[in-house]
Amino acid sequence: MPHQVLVIVGSLRKEAYSLKVAHALAKAAPASLKLSVETLQGLSFFNQDLEANPPADWLAFRDKIKASDAVIFVTPEYNRSIPGVLRNAIDVASRPPGKSSFLGKPVGIVGNSPGPLGGVSAAMELKRSMSGICGPILGQPEIYLTQVGNSFNEQGEVTNEGFTKVIQQYVEAFAAFVERQKKAMA
Ligand SMILES: Cc1cc2nc3c(=O)[nH]c(=O)nc-3n(C[C@H](O)[C@H](O)[C@H](O)COP(=O)(O)O)c2cc1C
């Protein structure tokens, strides 16, 4: 049975590069992983007043994470940080206190940007935020995809060979990381 990996996309944009990167990761994944791409469309705002009786969309999102063996975030960078929609999703899934849906899950963080820095600030910010509420975060290799605007064709397929190679290497390293964590926990 392949390990189930939820790939959370930090952009709601229909043509988001982050979404294309997520699909490219799913396509490149080895047989030991099954990647499911999750957009955050329709996830309502976190509001502490609603915690006693959480909305159905929060519960469904938390359940998807809990049912997965691991999580990969694909994040764009907004103002040197993560987009609000992703911030909201993390807050929703981090609750109730001490019962984060991410607890114990191995996590991968993929930064990307049409610019030259590959979303590294967003990825670092995400790593800092996640560190107290999830399992181990893959630290090496890191992945910051730069110039993503030039790397896909109209069908959303990767057109850049270097890019294909880096995505492949990353998802294979993530598969080995998940395997190591599963063995360590057995
Ligand atoms: C509000 C906002 C802030 C942005 N800030 C940054 C930034 O700090 N660094 C960066 O590399 N790109 C920045 N960008 C450009 C995004 O990288 C670009 O819009 C990208 O396509 C968004 O990701 P997506 O294609 O996955 O939706 C920003 C875009 C927006 C809309």
The ligand as a Gaussian input file, in Angstrom:
#p B3LYP/6-31G(d) Opt

LIG

0 1
 C       -0.007000      39.983000      -2.541000
 C        1.172000      39.447000      -3.302000
 C        2.424000      39.520000      -2.734000
 C        3.534000      38.957000      -3.404000
 N        4.764000      38.944000      -2.792000
 C        5.777000      38.235000      -3.336000
 C        7.011000      38.023000      -2.622000
 O        7.197000      38.475000      -1.510000
 N        7.957000      37.263000      -3.208000
 C        7.795000      36.694000      -4.445000
 O        8.695000      36.005000      -4.927000
 N        6.655000      36.885000      -5.159000
 C        5.642000      37.630000      -4.641000
 N        4.451000      37.793000      -5.317000
 C        4.316000      37.253000      -6.667000
 C        3.850000      35.794000      -6.595000
 O        5.000000      34.982000      -6.447000
 C        3.104000      35.433000      -7.897000
 O        1.925000      36.204000      -7.991000
 C        2.789000      33.949000      -7.967000
 O        2.327000      33.655000      -9.272000
 C        1.765000      33.539000      -6.929000
 O        1.718000      32.136000      -6.818000
 P        0.677000      31.211000      -7.619000
 O        1.079000      31.297000      -9.093000
 O        0.903000      29.864000      -7.056000
 O       -0.704000      31.765000      -7.398000
 C        3.348000      38.369000      -4.677000
 C        2.057000      38.325000      -5.236000
 C        0.985000      38.859000      -4.569000
 C       -0.391000      38.750000      -5.177000

